[in-house]
Structure formats: C-alpha cells, structure tokens
Amino acid sequence: MSEDYREMWGSLGLNLEAHQGLLAVLSDAYQGIYLSQENRPAAMQYFDFVVSEVHGLRIVELLKAKSEGKLVVGTFCVYVPEELILAVDGVSIGLCAGADVGTEEAEKFMPRNTCALIKGFMGFKLAGLCPYVESADLIIGETTCDGKKKAYEIFDEITKKVYVMELPNKKSDDGRLLWRHEIERLAEKLTAVTGKEIALDRLKEASRVVDAKRRALQRLSDARAHDPAPISGLDALLINQISFYDDPIRFTGKLNELCDELDERVRRGVGVAPKGTPRLLISGSPMAIPNWKLHSIIEQSGGIVVGEEACVGERNFRDLLGDFSTVDEAIGKMADRSIGINCACFTPNDGRLADINDMSQRLHSQGVVHYALQFCTPYLVEAHGAKNSVEAAGLPFLRIETDYSMEDVGQLKTRVEAFLEIVRQGRPS
Ligand code: BJ8
C-alpha cells in the first residue's frame, strides 16, 4: 500500500492487527504467484497496482463516492444487474469471499460443511477484515444455492444491510416472469433508497458502460484462443476478478489497452508459454479474489488455462444487454440476459454442458478441469453430466474438489501433472 490507510480502516471498524496480517500474507502470495511469472504483458502493471491498492485507494474512492451521496452496493452474484445500480448513480462492488479467513468465527454461525466461499464472506465480516462490506450501504443477495440463501439471513442479522432477490430454480415461463418481477422490485428498492427514479437516459448510459466492460472482457477471452497464448490464465483470472470491484470506465479503458498489446503479441507470435503448451478450460464454481490456487497449480505444472466457464469468467460477460427504447424493455432484457446464465443452481441446466463444449472448441482447449468447492452441491453434482458431455466430445476431463486451504496442493499437483500427460497424448482420461 502506497499510503498509510490505518486511520481509514480504523474508522471502518476493521481489526487492524488481523488486517495487517492478511495484507502481508496477500502481498507474499501475490509476489510468489503473480510477480514471478515471466514475459507478462506490460499493461498488467495497472492490474498489479489495483491489487496493491485493493483495500487502500479503492476504499478511499468508495468513501468519497459516499460523501457525495452515492449509494455503494455490495453483491455476490452475476444475476444482480449492475446496470440498475449505476442508473441510480450507485457504485457496484463484489464483496470479499475468496480466502480462508475468519473461519473459526464463521463456523460459530454456519455448519463446518459449508462451502469456502460462504464461510469466506461471513469470515471476512466477522473477523473485521473486509473494508468493502463496511463501506457498503446495501448488500444484494439472491436465492441461488441453499447455503447462500440461508447465510444471507444471518448476514443480515449481523450487517443489517442485506436485500435478497428471489431467483427461480427453473427457466420456465413462470420462472422468467418471477425473475422479471424481482428486477422490477430491485429497481423500486434502489429508487426508494436513493430517491432517484430509473430514468431512460441514465439507464442507457449505465448499460453503455457495463456493455463496454463486457466487450473488453470478451476481447480478452478471444485473445486467449491463440496458440501461443499471449497472456497467462492467472493474469486473465485476475482481470476477471478485478472487473467486479474496479471503477468500470477506468477498468474498461485499461483492459482495452491490454488487449491492444495482446493483439500485437498475437501478430508477432509472442506467448507466455511455448506454442503447443497443453491448453485447459476450467469449469465450475466461481473463484473470488484471491483464490488463484488451481490456475497457479496448472500453470506451474506446465499447462496453460485458456478460459473459465464460471461466473468469475465467461458467464459474467458472454451476453450483452444491447439497445432498448423504454425502461420497461430494458428490464425485460435484463431479465432475459441474466436468466440466460447457466448457473448450477438451475434445474435442468443442460445449457451449461453446451457452454463447456462451445468454449472448448472456440478456445482450442485440449482438456476440461471441472472445479467445485468442497460442499458446493450444485457444481459437485453437475460434474457427472459435465464429464459425460466433455468425454463424448472427445476431450479428457479432470474433476477437482477443493477449498481455499493449501493442504492439498501437493496432491492436486500430482493429479494435474498426470492429467497434463494425458492431454499431451491427446486421449480421453
Ligand atoms: S450465478 S455460480 S455467482 S450463484 S460455491 S455459494 S453455488 S455452495 S457462488 Fe454463484 Fe451466482 Fe450461480 Fe454464479 Fe453456493 Fe457453490 Fe458456495 Fe456458490
């Protein structure tokens, strides 16, 4: 951190000693995992800077926005339409959930067999380690998996800030209608809290900003289809993680600069790993920052990750909202766009199987690693269908179930190395 932010963290009620310890661990991990990579694009410097200021400068910006009367809204899921938050001049931020912190505190409220992501967001709050949750005026939850929806009840008891959107379980006509009503209800809630109506011109501007961000993320994804890959999977994952909490206009500008550099690399045949390096697609549970575990194991074992069929990845940016001429039409489009996301919380969810195979083809992936957090029942169960579908398409498949701890890294590395050998030989596992 370039400045001393202790006063600010203290005023937010963080546990200063524990927070200092967390930042020290993160900085070491970043050094070891990110800064030790070779031949990174020069434009990654901006994203390195953002990470170094994740609990510093960005929080200063959020507090400044609050002092100007803007609403800071924390979210946990890509079903929450960012456009609506921006249309009331709000700031949308993804909340901390990607590290094993405050587990002991979280387990006082949640069963031990709860996924690491849920224990992570509870733990960050309970241990006084998340300046985002403290800065947020409103936290939007959703009825996705059972763990999350029940955790939000307790999270609201603790923070008094949670508003929950009801997501259907099925993509039926009734399900779509329910979801459309939920988006209308969220619009009313945002208007009630801010006193600002959702006006067409503001919504159009918000949509332009969010779609531009999605387009830049699509460019990044397209660049990864090349061999040699112009950027590591680790760096691409980091950019996707940052897309949830950086200022969207600045982020889009910087990402487009990076993509220009990647296009140039592709033209010159420059890669971060030699041409012919085994290419893997990851599919499954989201990887919130600073969860870099699986990408780092794969890339340190001689493979390269070329895409993420995940919410911190393709599901977040694949579809644009596009143009509309009334607020009502925009709300209908928001409902259709987000319900097109193939999260394992839906049944049936065959669209996800098609997405995995489409991405594998487009990104020239030679194998699929299915990643599910321990106790994440929706994704753990869907691994069965994903395996059948990927193998039927002729690609090898590896199923990983893990958490945020480092205890199984050795074992995972052995399995990934064996899988990469299978991929090199070009045969299904
Ligand atoms: S749209 S994936 S962001 S719900 S890892 S908490 S599913 S037990 S996060 Fe998700 Fe929205 Fe779906 Fe995406 Fe539950 Fe699994 Fe934990 Fe999870």
Residues whose N, C-alpha, C, O or C-beta is under 5 A from the ligand:
A	BS01	BJ8	F76 C77 V78 C115 L117 I118 T144 C145 G147 K148 S285 P286 C311 C343 L373 F375 C376 T377
